[in-house]
Amino acid sequence: MEAKVAQCSSLSTWVDSGKIIKRPNGFLRVSQRCKEHRRFQMLMSTQVPKRSSTRHKLLVPEVSCSHNKFPASVLESGGFPASLDEALMLKNKLHEIEPYLNGRCIYLVGMMGSGKTTVGRILSGVLGYSFFDSDVLVEQAVGGISVAEIFKIYGESFFRENESEVLRKLSSRHQLVVSTGGGAVIRPINWKYMHRGISVWLDVPLEALARRIAAVGTDTRPLLHHDSGDAYSKAFMRLATLLQERSGAYANANARVSLECIAARLGYRDVDNLTPAVIAIEALEQIGNFLKEDDGIAI
């Protein structure tokens, strides 16, 4: 365990041509009741951008999270309770890096089930950025059908083309946190778009990914749904193949958040013990490290 901690220590310490309307800053509000119980509420809301066409409306759901609403599969559902200490750490990390971000977008990359949407929503709330899920934007661009249906009807190549177009248009904006699809990294053109901002790889062990996906099912995962076998085994085997194909591409990210390293540093045997807020804190830490190297600044 000590060796693993030492090894990981360096990792710590559509969007149509219409406008994306920046939503009001997210904020952390501590209510009197929460103060008394050493808990807090994180409240965030997202305005719905107006578009010239009503055919494919861009709908970004409002997110409201509190300590008494905790979904069973938090990293798949997007719910994220956090402690007061975690809220304060998020705030402190924000103060360290905010002057140097200059409104640059944050792109979260990683395998399916890695928690990009959950962590992305936390980061958008802390940074006061708008949040977008590129898969959702592709679904809306194609008429509101799901990613799984797009794969089935039109094929993966069609999906990838639309995904790239979404990223191209998002890349011309500022102050966004974008959760990308797991396979967005395989097209070099997408990196051209994402490198206009800061890309962060959420690196999650295969076993944890397989457990998460098996728990919620593979119906919405077109690259997994047709495999035979029990849910965990087929998820693990297919994910292993995908990771082997994509790991080099994920390494193009400006920053890497290794859940395995965070867990080792905190003395956890299982990365599923990590809260989404802790992962978001590490993401801000690694973004700060990138800014130090990229801009030659001391944070």
Stockholm file with secondary structure:
# STOCKHOLM 1.0

chainA/1-299         MEAKVAQCSSLSTWVDSGKIIKRPNGFLRVSQRCKEHRRFQMLMSTQVPKRSSTRHKLLVPEVSCSHNKFPASVLESGGFPASLDEALMLKNKLHEIEPYLNGRCIYLVGMMGSGKTTVGRILSGVLGYSFFDSDVLVEQAVGGISVAEIFKIYGESFFRENESEVLRKLSSRHQLVVSTGGGAVIRPINWKYMHRGISVWLDVPLEALARRIAAVGTDTRPLLHHDSGDAYSKAFMRLATLLQERSGAYANANARVSLECIAARLGYRDVDNLTPAVIAIEALEQIGNFLKEDDGIAI
#=GR chainA/1-299 SS CHHHHHHHGGGCCCCCSSCCCCCCCCEEECCHHHHHTTBCEEEECCCCCCCSCSSSCCCCCCEEECTTCCCTTHHHHCCCCCBHHHHHHHHHHHHHHHHHHTTCCEEEECSTTSCHHHHHHHHHHHHTCEEEEHHHHHHHHTTSCCHHHHHHHHCHHHHHHHHHHHHHHHTTCSSEEEECCTTGGGSHHHHHHHTTSEEEEEECCHHHHHHHHHHHCSTTCTTTTTCCSCHHHHHHHHHHHHHHHHHHHHTTSSEEEEHHHHHHHHTCSCGGGSCHHHHHHHHHHHHHHHHHHHHTCCC
#=GC SS_cons         CHHHHHHHGGGCCCCCSSCCCCCCCCEEECCHHHHHTTBCEEEECCCCCCCSCSSSCCCCCCEEECTTCCCTTHHHHCCCCCBHHHHHHHHHHHHHHHHHHTTCCEEEECSTTSCHHHHHHHHHHHHTCEEEEHHHHHHHHTTSCCHHHHHHHHCHHHHHHHHHHHHHHHTTCSSEEEECCTTGGGSHHHHHHHTTSEEEEEECCHHHHHHHHHHHCSTTCTTTTTCCSCHHHHHHHHHHHHHHHHHHHHTTSSEEEEHHHHHHHHTCSCGGGSCHHHHHHHHHHHHHHHHHHHHTCCC
//
